[in-house]
Amino acid sequence: MRETMKVVDVAISEKEWAQAEAKIEKLLANQRCALAIKASVFGAVYFKKGWCEYRQKKWAEAIGSFKACYQKFPSNRNDKNQYHHESLRRWADALYMMKDYEEAARLYRKYISESAK
């Protein structure tokens, strides 16, 4: 998994969104039964998947990935998902791009409220 994520990170840095997304999809297909893996790992995978989808203007798919990162892989005291909070903002960004301004505004307010804590 680490090697795949290194390949994904390189593809993202080179703005090869589709290639990175394909690698992530393959990784997730092989890891569906291993969701007990730490939130920090899967949170990162879903966030990066969402970022690749967002950069390709796949707004609905990006929403699903950012939502998964935020809702399914929250941080806890033993395992910090470094993308948890940022996924909320990116989820709102994708909603905004789909012109769902009301829901985007609600998530932006939530993001700001959580930032103040």
Secondary structure, DSSP 8 states (H G I E B T S, - for coil): -HHHHHHHHHHHHTT-HHHHHHHHHHHHHHHGGGTTS-HHHHHHHHHHHHHHHHHTT-HHHHHHHHHHHHHHS--BTTB--TTHHHHHHHHHHHHHHTT-HHHHHHHHHHHHHHHT-
